[in-house]
Amino acid sequence: MPEIYKLLIFILCVILQLHKHKILIVYPPIVYGGR
């Protein structure tokens, strides 16, 4: 697997983790319930 793909996957994982925390803190639970 080329290095670039490893980097992209790593960055994606980090962004997803940050998004989880942001959603928990910023958005109301309605967004979670809607899904």
Phi, psi and omega per residue, in radians:
M1 nan 2.206 -3.131
P2 -1.092 2.698 -3.096
E3 -1.069 -0.646 -3.064
I4 -1.041 -0.745 -3.114
Y5 -1.144 -0.688 3.102
K6 -1.034 -0.764 -3.135
L7 -1.091 -0.807 -3.109
L8 -1.045 -0.788 -3.137
I9 -1.089 -0.744 -3.141
F10 -1.064 -0.808 -3.133
I11 -1.097 -0.720 3.127
L12 -1.038 -0.784 -3.139
C13 -1.058 -0.769 -3.129
V14 -1.086 -0.788 -3.124
I15 -1.079 -0.727 3.140
L16 -1.085 -0.748 3.130
Q17 -1.051 -0.802 -3.137
L18 -1.080 -0.710 -3.122
H19 -1.083 -0.729 3.131
K20 -0.981 -0.844 -3.106
H21 -1.143 -0.742 -3.138
K22 -1.060 -0.780 -3.119
I23 -1.077 -0.743 -3.122
L24 -1.102 -0.681 -3.034
I25 -1.474 -0.820 -2.933
V26 -1.548 -0.941 -3.006
Y27 -1.380 2.610 3.101
P28 -1.254 2.815 -3.104
P29 -1.096 -0.254 -3.133
I30 -1.038 -0.661 -3.122
V31 -1.072 -0.719 3.124
Y32 -1.182 -0.764 -3.094
G33 -1.132 -0.610 -3.125
G34 -1.058 -0.560 3.098
R35 -1.454 nan nan
